[in-house]
């Protein structure tokens, strides 16, 4: 049985502190926060663990709303995304501004949803502002929860409340004999057309209008004697019932599919440079420890085909998944499509690879002897044992004298040594450093 992480979406007007709250809940600075609206340009999601429960928090305002969009239109699309795809909605407001017309508009939309909603009033930094909090009762969403994300006031209590109201996500039965492959990416990059090409039949509606297909669908496929489930994040939707524009701002649908899959096909458009949303989705694939294949689609539309230039740009932009294989295809002409499933299967097999203990220990001993050992003061790192303790994703547990001596750069060094010998193409690998017990 596998259980996906619950999705908690932060919605609200610009400059109410959504990025600051995301940072605070995550316990680390992961987004660029400035005083100007729309300045978040970094990661917009984070996994948060509280009271032994892990969930994903998403700043929907950072998912790609264009700076030149009308604020009302952007907020409306943001709310629609959250209402449709999130498990819990945090509606963030600003005590310093009071109740604004846009807040009322958002509240009217949110009240119509069956999703649990927490009304949170941010920037309550002093007694005077605390006296303004009761004003937010007029939004009709119950008791306002007062916090200061910047000063960490009541953010622990907010996490308690999140855990209290989060719905229970039913676990999904796993079939270990079936490889689950998710097709993810921005709208209109050709996800549904790729699905059709892989299946050899018109199974999904294909249209030039972004957002034509909405609900994720699963399709079974047998290839090379192996069984697959293709998770299409575009899904099947009737023509004529399109909410144009909404899909552009939704990374949540991809995140839900990524949580369920073994390998994600990140589909990109060869006619456009990598966009922030491509990086957001790629970052989530990496963070979720899933396999990845980068698919550059619409290659038939490139007159002067220089894949080496694309590869160099992708390696630069996607440094965090430097292990990802890259394929250039045309789902429309089917050129290169025959390589997609073999590559997905190869990545899955890499994820299931098991390294013998003795061979692994020899490689790590060689790595330790040929590199400076981390030291802090009079303490020196000592690796007492190492063992592969999991697959899908490959997981390695090191027993050490003091895990605090492991610097990120040394962890990356050990990972690179493992990859140099054993490959693990297309998949992240997890390194765990433990100070006690046997492994």
C-alpha positions in Angstrom: 0.0 0.0 0.0 1.3 3.5 -0.8 0.0 6.7 0.6 0.4 10.0 -1.2 1.3 13.2 0.8 -1.6 15.6 1.4 -1.4 18.9 -0.5 -1.9 22.1 1.5 -2.3 25.2 -0.8 -1.6 28.7 0.4 -3.9 31.2 -1.4 -4.4 35.0 -1.0 -3.7 38.4 -2.5 -0.3 39.4 -3.6 2.1 40.6 -0.8 0.2 39.1 2.1 3.2 36.9 3.0 2.6 33.6 1.3 6.3 33.0 0.6 7.2 34.0 4.1 4.7 31.6 5.5 5.9 28.8 3.3 9.5 29.4 4.5 8.4 29.4 8.1 6.4 26.2 7.9 9.2 24.5 6.1 11.7 25.7 8.8 14.1 26.9 6.2 14.5 29.7 3.6 13.5 28.2 0.3 11.9 31.1 -1.5 13.1 34.6 -2.3 11.1 37.0 -0.2 11.1 40.8 -0.9 8.6 43.6 -0.1 7.4 43.9 -3.7 4.4 41.9 -5.0 5.2 39.0 -7.2 8.9 38.7 -6.3 8.9 35.0 -5.5 11.1 33.4 -8.2 12.4 30.3 -6.5 10.9 27.1 -5.2 7.2 27.3 -4.3 6.7 24.0 -2.5 8.1 22.2 0.5 7.5 19.0 2.4 6.7 19.6 6.0 6.8 17.0 8.8 4.9 17.8 12.0 3.7 15.4 14.7 5.1 12.5 12.6 2.9 13.5 9.6 4.3 14.7 6.3 2.5 16.9 3.9 3.4 19.2 1.0 2.8 23.0 1.3 2.4 24.9 -2.0 2.4 28.6 -2.5 -0.1 28.8 -5.4 0.8 32.4 -6.0 4.2 31.3 -7.1 3.1 28.7 -9.6 3.5 31.0 -12.6 1.0 33.8 -12.6 2.2 36.4 -15.0 3.2 39.7 -13.6 1.2 41.6 -16.2 -2.0 39.7 -15.4 -4.9 41.6 -13.8 -4.6 40.9 -10.1 -8.3 39.9 -9.9 -7.9 37.4 -12.8 -4.7 35.9 -11.4 -6.2 35.5 -7.9 -9.3 33.9 -9.3 -7.3 31.3 -11.2 -5.1 30.7 -8.2 -8.2 29.9 -6.1 -9.7 27.6 -8.7 -6.4 25.7 -8.8 -6.3 25.3 -5.1 -10.0 24.4 -4.7 -9.7 21.7 -7.4 -6.5 20.0 -6.5 -5.5 20.7 -2.8 -6.6 18.7 0.2 -6.5 21.8 2.5 -6.6 25.5 1.7 -4.9 28.2 3.8 -6.5 31.5 2.9 -3.9 34.1 4.0 -4.9 37.7 4.7 -3.0 40.8 6.0 -3.8 42.4 9.3 -2.2 45.6 8.3 -4.4 46.0 5.2 -7.6 44.8 6.9 -10.3 43.1 4.8 -9.9 44.1 1.2 -12.4 43.7 -1.7 -10.2 41.0 -3.2 -10.3 39.1 0.2 -14.1 39.2 0.0 -14.0 37.9 -3.6 -11.7 35.0 -2.5 -13.9 34.3 0.5 -17.0 34.1 -1.7 -15.3 31.5 -3.9 -13.8 29.5 -1.1 -17.1 29.2 0.8 -18.5 27.3 -2.2 -15.9 24.5 -1.9 -16.2 21.3 0.2 -12.5 21.5 0.9 -11.4 22.4 4.5 -10.2 26.0 4.7 -8.2 27.8 7.4 -8.6 31.6 7.4 -5.2 32.9 8.6 -4.5 36.6 9.3 -0.8 37.3 8.9 1.5 40.2 10.0 -0.2 40.4 13.5 3.0 41.9 14.9 1.7 43.9 17.9 -1.4 44.4 20.2 -2.8 47.1 17.9 -2.9 44.8 14.9 -4.2 41.9 17.0 -7.3 44.1 17.7 -7.9 44.2 14.0 -8.3 40.4 13.7 -12.0 40.2 14.6 -12.7 42.3 11.5 -12.0 39.1 9.4 -15.0 37.3 10.8 -17.0 39.2 8.2 -15.5 36.9 5.6 -17.7 34.2 6.8 -15.0 31.5 7.1 -15.1 31.0 10.8 -12.6 32.0 13.4 -9.5 33.9 12.0 -6.2 32.4 13.0 -3.7 35.2 13.9 0.0 34.7 13.1 3.1 36.6 12.2 5.0 34.4 9.7 8.0 36.7 9.8 8.3 36.6 13.6 7.2 33.0 13.9 4.3 34.0 16.1 1.7 31.2 16.4 3.1 29.3 13.4 3.6 26.1 15.6 0.0 26.4 16.6 -0.9 26.8 13.0 0.9 23.5 12.2 -1.1 21.8 15.0 -4.3 23.1 13.4 -3.2 21.9 9.9 -2.7 18.4 11.3 -6.0 18.5 13.1 -8.1 19.4 10.0 -6.1 17.5 7.3 -8.3 14.9 5.6 -7.1 11.3 5.8 -5.6 10.3 2.4 -6.7 6.7 1.7 -3.7 4.5 0.8 -3.6 3.0 -2.7 -2.9 -0.7 -3.2 0.4 -1.3 -5.0 1.1 -3.8 -7.7 4.8 -4.4 -7.6 4.7 -6.1 -11.0 3.5 -2.9 -12.7 5.7 0.1 -13.3 3.9 3.4 -12.9 4.9 6.2 -15.3 3.6 9.7 -15.0 3.5 12.1 -18.0 3.9 15.6 -16.6 4.7 19.0 -17.8 3.2 22.4 -18.7 0.0 22.6 -20.8 0.3 22.3 -24.6 3.7 20.6 -24.6 2.1 17.5 -26.1 1.4 15.2 -23.1 -1.8 13.8 -24.5 -0.4 13.4 -28.0 2.6 11.5 -26.5 0.2 9.2 -24.6 -1.7 8.6 -27.9 1.6 7.9 -29.7 2.7 5.4 -27.0 -0.6 3.6 -27.1 -0.9 3.7 -30.9 -4.5 4.8 -30.7 -6.6 7.9 -30.0 -7.1 7.4 -26.3 -6.9 11.0 -25.1 -8.3 14.2 -26.7 -5.7 16.3 -28.4 -6.2 20.0 -28.9 -4.1 23.1 -29.3 -6.0 24.8 -26.5 -4.2 24.6 -23.1 -6.3 23.0 -20.5 -8.4 20.9 -22.9 -7.9 17.9 -20.7 -8.1 18.1 -16.9 -8.5 15.0 -14.8 -5.6 12.5 -14.4 -6.3 9.2 -16.0 -4.5 5.8 -15.8 -4.0 3.6 -18.8 -2.5 0.1 -18.8 0.2 -0.7 -21.3 2.3 -3.8 -22.0 5.7 -3.1 -23.6 8.5 -5.5 -24.1 6.9 -8.1 -21.9 6.6 -5.6 -19.0 3.4 -4.1 -17.6 3.0 -0.3 -17.1 0.5 2.1 -15.9 0.7 5.4 -17.7 -0.6 8.3 -15.5 -1.6 11.1 -17.8 -1.9 14.4 -15.9 -3.8 16.0 -18.7 -6.4 13.3 -18.6 -9.6 13.1 -20.6 -12.0 16.0 -20.8 -15.0 16.6 -23.1 -14.5 19.2 -25.8 -16.3 22.5 -25.2 -15.9 22.3 -21.4 -12.6 24.1 -21.1 -11.6 26.6 -18.5 -9.0 28.3 -20.5 -6.0 29.5 -18.5 -6.6 27.6 -15.3 -4.3 24.7 -16.1 -1.4 27.1 -16.8 -1.1 27.8 -13.1 -1.5 24.3 -11.8 1.5 22.4 -10.7 -0.6 20.6 -8.1 -2.0 18.0 -10.6 1.5 17.0 -11.6 2.5 16.8 -7.9 -0.3 14.4 -7.2 0.7 12.2 -10.1 4.4 12.3 -9.2 3.6 11.0 -5.7 2.0 7.9 -7.3 4.6 7.1 -9.9 7.9 5.3 -10.1 9.2 7.3 -13.1 8.1 10.7 -14.3 8.3 11.8 -18.0 8.9 15.5 -17.8 7.6 16.7 -21.2 9.0 20.0 -22.6 8.4 22.1 -25.7 11.3 22.3 -28.1 10.0 25.6 -29.4 10.2 27.3 -26.0 13.0 27.7 -23.5 12.7 26.0 -20.1 10.2 27.9 -18.0 9.9 28.3 -14.2 7.1 25.8 -14.1 9.3 23.2 -15.8 11.8 23.7 -13.0 9.1 23.6 -10.3 7.9 20.2 -11.6 11.4 18.9 -12.0 12.3 20.0 -8.5 9.3 18.2 -7.1 10.3 15.0 -9.0 13.7 15.1 -7.4 12.4 16.0 -4.0 9.9 13.1 -4.2 12.8 10.7 -5.0 11.2 9.6 -8.3 12.8 8.5 -11.5 12.9 11.1 -14.3 13.3 11.2 -18.1 13.3 14.7 -19.7 11.4 14.6 -23.0 12.0 17.4 -25.4 8.9 17.2 -27.7 8.0 19.0 -31.0 11.6 18.4 -32.2 10.1 18.3 -35.7 9.5 22.0 -35.5 13.1 22.9 -35.0 14.7 23.8 -38.3 18.4 23.8 -37.3 18.5 20.8 -35.0 21.4 21.1 -32.5 20.6 18.7 -29.6 24.0 19.4 -28.0 23.0 23.0 -27.4 19.7 21.9 -25.8 21.5 19.4 -23.7 23.9 22.0 -22.4 21.1 24.4 -21.6 19.1 21.7 -19.8 22.1 20.5 -17.8 22.6 24.1 -16.7 19.0 24.7 -15.8 18.3 21.3 -14.3 21.5 20.9 -12.3 19.6 19.2 -9.5 18.7 16.3 -11.8 22.0 16.0 -13.6 21.4 12.2 -13.6 18.3 12.6 -15.9 18.5 11.1 -19.4 17.2 13.4 -22.2 15.2 12.3 -25.3 14.3 14.4 -28.3 11.1 13.3 -29.9 8.1 14.4 -32.0 4.9 12.9 -30.6 3.1 14.2 -33.7 5.3 12.4 -36.3 6.1 9.6 -33.8 9.9 10.1 -34.4 11.8 9.1 -31.4 8.7 7.9 -29.5 9.9 4.3 -29.7 12.7 5.2 -27.3 10.5 6.5 -24.5 9.2 3.3 -22.9 12.6 1.5 -23.1 14.2 4.5 -21.4 11.4 4.6 -18.7 11.9 0.9 -18.1 15.7 1.3 -17.9 15.3 4.0 -15.3 12.9 1.8 -13.3 15.4 -1.0 -13.4 18.1 1.3 -12.2 15.8 2.2 -9.3 15.5 -1.5 -8.4 19.2 -2.2 -8.6 20.7 -3.9 -5.5 24.4 -3.5 -4.7 26.2 -6.4 -2.8 27.3 -5.2 0.6 31.0 -6.2 0.1 31.2 -4.4 -3.2 29.6 -1.3 -1.8 31.9 -1.2 1.2 35.0 -1.5 -1.0 33.9 1.5 -3.1 33.2 3.6 -0.1 36.5 2.7 1.5 38.3 3.8 -1.7 36.3 7.0 -1.8 37.2 7.8 1.9 40.9 7.1 1.4 41.1 9.4 -1.7 39.4 12.5 -0.3 39.8 14.7 2.7 37.8 13.5 5.7 35.4 16.0 7.2 36.6 17.5 10.5 35.1 19.9 13.0 37.4 21.0 15.8 39.0 17.9 17.3 36.3 15.6 15.8 36.9 13.6 12.6 34.2 11.8 10.7 34.4 8.0 10.8 32.3 5.8 8.5 32.0 2.5 10.3 29.7 0.6 7.9 27.5 1.2 4.8 24.7 -0.9 3.3 22.0 -0.5 0.7 18.8 -0.5 2.7 16.2 0.1 0.0 15.3 0.3 -3.6 12.8 2.5 -5.6 14.5 4.8 -4.8 18.0 3.3 -4.1 18.8 4.0 -0.4 22.1 3.7 1.3 22.6 3.9 5.1 25.9 4.9 6.5 26.7 4.2 10.2 29.0 7.0 11.3 30.4 8.4 14.6 28.7 11.8 14.2 26.2 12.6 11.5 26.7 16.3 12.2 30.1 16.1 10.6 28.5 15.3 7.2 28.7 18.4 5.1 26.5 18.7 2.0 29.5 18.8 -0.3 30.9 15.5 1.2 27.5 13.9 0.8 27.4 14.9 -2.8 31.0 13.5 -3.2 29.9 10.1 -1.8 26.8 10.1 -4.1 29.0 10.8 -7.1 31.4 8.0 -6.2 28.4 5.6 -6.0 27.1 6.8 -9.3 30.5 6.6 -11.1 30.6 2.9 -10.3 27.0 1.7 -10.3 25.2 4.2 -12.6 21.7 4.8 -11.2 20.8 6.7 -14.3 17.6 8.6 -14.1 17.0 8.2 -10.4 17.9 10.1 -7.3 19.6 8.1 -4.6 19.1 8.6 -0.9 22.0 8.7 1.6 21.1 8.2 5.3 23.7 8.8 8.0 23.0 7.1 11.3 25.0 7.2 14.5 23.6 4.2 16.3 22.6 0.5 16.0 23.3 -2.0 13.4 22.5 -1.6 9.7 
